[in-house]
Amino acid sequence: MMVEAKLKAGVIFGDTENQEYVYMPGSEVGIAQPVCVYESAGNRADVDMQEALRLVRVRSLRPARHPMLGESSC
C-alpha cells in the first residue's frame, strides 16, 4: 500500500487545521511490527501500523507539516 510505504519513509500525515497527525518515529524504521504515533487535541497515542493506516484513511489525512517535527521527509 502506498500510504504504508510513505509512513515507513518518514512522511507525516496530518490535518493542520484540526491538529491531527499520524507518523512513524525514526526509531521504528526497520522493525518488523513498527509502532506509529497518533496525535490529536494535544494527546499522543502509540498505534500499530494497521490502526495508523485506518486513521489516515478515515480522517482523510494528507502529507503535512507537523508544528514541532517540521516537514515530511518525502
Contacts in CASP RR format, 6 or more apart in sequence:
PFRMAT RR
TARGET T0000
AUTHOR 0000-0000-0000
METHOD contacts of the structure
MODEL  1
MMVEAKLKAGVIFGDTENQEYVYMPGSEVGIAQPVCVYESAGNRADVDMQ
EALRLVRVRSLRPARHPMLGESSC
1 53 0 8 1.000
3 13 0 8 1.000
3 53 0 8 1.000
3 56 0 8 1.000
3 57 0 8 1.000
4 49 0 8 1.000
4 53 0 8 1.000
6 13 0 8 1.000
6 63 0 8 1.000
6 72 0 8 1.000
6 74 0 8 1.000
7 13 0 8 1.000
7 22 0 8 1.000
7 23 0 8 1.000
7 24 0 8 1.000
7 36 0 8 1.000
7 49 0 8 1.000
7 52 0 8 1.000
7 53 0 8 1.000
7 56 0 8 1.000
8 24 0 8 1.000
8 29 0 8 1.000
8 30 0 8 1.000
8 34 0 8 1.000
9 73 0 8 1.000
9 74 0 8 1.000
10 23 0 8 1.000
10 24 0 8 1.000
10 26 0 8 1.000
10 72 0 8 1.000
10 73 0 8 1.000
10 74 0 8 1.000
11 23 0 8 1.000
11 63 0 8 1.000
11 72 0 8 1.000
11 73 0 8 1.000
11 74 0 8 1.000
12 21 0 8 1.000
12 22 0 8 1.000
12 23 0 8 1.000
12 63 0 8 1.000
12 64 0 8 1.000
12 65 0 8 1.000
12 66 0 8 1.000
12 69 0 8 1.000
12 70 0 8 1.000
12 71 0 8 1.000
12 72 0 8 1.000
13 21 0 8 1.000
13 22 0 8 1.000
13 23 0 8 1.000
13 56 0 8 1.000
13 61 0 8 1.000
13 62 0 8 1.000
13 63 0 8 1.000
13 64 0 8 1.000
14 20 0 8 1.000
14 21 0 8 1.000
14 22 0 8 1.000
14 59 0 8 1.000
14 61 0 8 1.000
14 62 0 8 1.000
14 63 0 8 1.000
14 64 0 8 1.000
14 66 0 8 1.000
15 21 0 8 1.000
15 59 0 8 1.000
15 60 0 8 1.000
15 61 0 8 1.000
15 62 0 8 1.000
15 64 0 8 1.000
16 64 0 8 1.000
16 65 0 8 1.000
16 67 0 8 1.000
18 40 0 8 1.000
19 39 0 8 1.000
19 40 0 8 1.000
19 41 0 8 1.000
19 42 0 8 1.000
19 67 0 8 1.000
20 38 0 8 1.000
20 39 0 8 1.000
20 40 0 8 1.000
20 59 0 8 1.000
20 61 0 8 1.000
21 37 0 8 1.000
21 38 0 8 1.000
21 39 0 8 1.000
21 40 0 8 1.000
21 61 0 8 1.000
21 64 0 8 1.000
21 66 0 8 1.000
22 36 0 8 1.000
22 37 0 8 1.000
22 38 0 8 1.000
22 39 0 8 1.000
22 47 0 8 1.000
22 52 0 8 1.000
22 55 0 8 1.000
22 56 0 8 1.000
22 59 0 8 1.000
22 61 0 8 1.000
23 36 0 8 1.000
23 37 0 8 1.000
23 66 0 8 1.000
23 69 0 8 1.000
24 34 0 8 1.000
24 35 0 8 1.000
24 36 0 8 1.000
24 37 0 8 1.000
24 49 0 8 1.000
24 52 0 8 1.000
25 35 0 8 1.000
25 36 0 8 1.000
25 37 0 8 1.000
28 34 0 8 1.000
28 35 0 8 1.000
28 36 0 8 1.000
33 48 0 8 1.000
33 49 0 8 1.000
34 49 0 8 1.000
35 46 0 8 1.000
35 47 0 8 1.000
35 48 0 8 1.000
36 46 0 8 1.000
36 47 0 8 1.000
36 48 0 8 1.000
36 49 0 8 1.000
36 51 0 8 1.000
36 52 0 8 1.000
37 44 0 8 1.000
37 45 0 8 1.000
37 46 0 8 1.000
37 47 0 8 1.000
38 44 0 8 1.000
38 45 0 8 1.000
38 46 0 8 1.000
38 47 0 8 1.000
38 51 0 8 1.000
38 52 0 8 1.000
38 55 0 8 1.000
39 45 0 8 1.000
47 55 0 8 1.000
55 61 0 8 1.000
63 72 0 8 1.000
63 74 0 8 1.000
64 72 0 8 1.000
65 71 0 8 1.000
65 72 0 8 1.000
END
